[in-house]
Amino acid sequence: MKTRMEIVNNLTVNLSTDTRELRALACRRLGLREKDVRTFVVLRRSIDARRSPVKYVYTVGLSQSVETVPCYAPPVAAPLDLPPVVVGFGPAGMLCALSLAESGLKPIVLERGDDVDTRTAKVRAFWDGGKLDTRCNVQFGEGGAGAFSDGKLNTGTGDKEMQRYVLETFVRYGAPEDILIDAKPHVGTDKLKDVVKGIRNRILALGGEVHLGEQVEDILPIEGGVRLVTAKGTYDTRHAVLAIGHSARDTYRTLFARGYAMEGKPFSVGVRVEHLQADITRALYGADWQNPLLPPADYRLVSHTPYGGVYTFCMCPGGYVVASSSEEGTVVTNGMSYYARDGANANAAVLVGVTPDMVGEGLFAGAELQAEMERTAYRLGGGDYRAPVQLLGDFVHGRASTAFGRVEPTYRPGVSFARLDEHLPFDIAPAMRAAFADFGKKIRGYDAEDAVLTGFETRSSAPLRVLRGEDMRAVSNPYVYPCGEGCGYAGGIMSAATDGLKVAAKIAAGN
């Protein structure tokens, strides 16, 4: 982050410390007079729960001149003879299309699923036992799979100014301002819907088009560009952005049939685990666990077992395990939280990595493994989209579950007991058994006998990568830009969004 600000790290303070007190403390740390400081900004806030009492740890910036936090700005671009077309309106597609629109390029968006309100109604009907819409569900539709998640915007490493642009964009359209400073930013499924609509409306206001319920069925080469074919028409362009999402198996096969270079890539599979949120919060915050100034506790765990690495992913405090199928006759799980994170349970994916050499020959071997696990889960659940579940203690000891303990599963439309441990491929079950024992040492009670495991988690990432060069163009076609998680270049909302921005920047620069 390029700035003339003086940066002060590791300001450890009580939970009740306000901005005025924080500013005074930072000035003392730098030996500055408060009256000389014209800019004071909180850059980051995290929680230190290693000892009691729990503290906040801040990073702040101070300057004796007026400054702002550096943030990416989409460049002004020269007009194009044909508008760019963005396929998919998840995090990568949304931010790519928004950036293109703000550059003056008036993109056309094609998204197979419906608008986020219609989509939400269809998803809730499915959760209540209704019919699965294979075109519009948790995986497909305006907002992408990220619209039904905890809305975690973990930044990690990468372009800080682009990350800031994503966060500020989300805040502009309804996300809480705390995401600008929290080490683990969280929006919530309920607020994400407003953000998605705000971005769509901004693209429209800038002259772009957003076509919902219009799936790209083919991609054809034409002179000096490509033609995107839908059931409603065709779109010719010299800049086709493929932000298709990790569940677009039909589009992968279309690309393969058209000769696009792709490769298998590592992905992960596993289960969802649910604990009582109160147990997790108590274990991590200790005596302060009921302090109203603290959010519900979350975690991220890794275990290196003799059978391979195991890690948690997409942890949802006070959240719900949700039915996320996109194909008939399959059960897929995911996790989500609302902004309040006030549900009784905590849940997280517990995953084990799968590499291309493990799944056998063939480009689609990884996708087929995912699909086979999803069909197995459907069968184990009873064949009506109920999910198979097993208590953690029974999973570890290799026995059938017969009754729930303190933890009631949140998955809808319902669950059925099954031996998950007998239906996980490779050495995933023994790896998880070893990991649960290890996790129990790191978080007291994590290995509780009555924690609930729901199967299976298979869509954490794409099993394929559509190959592109450093110019972000597909190696097989210079008019196509593979983008985001679905094409193998991201691993979550934030990384997908910033990848979309990078693709948009290349297009705006005339590349």
Summary of the structure (lengths in Angstrom):
residues: 511
radius of gyration: 23.4
end to end distance: 25.6
largest distance: 69.2
contacts: 1835
relative contact order: 0.15
helix: 31%
strand: 25%
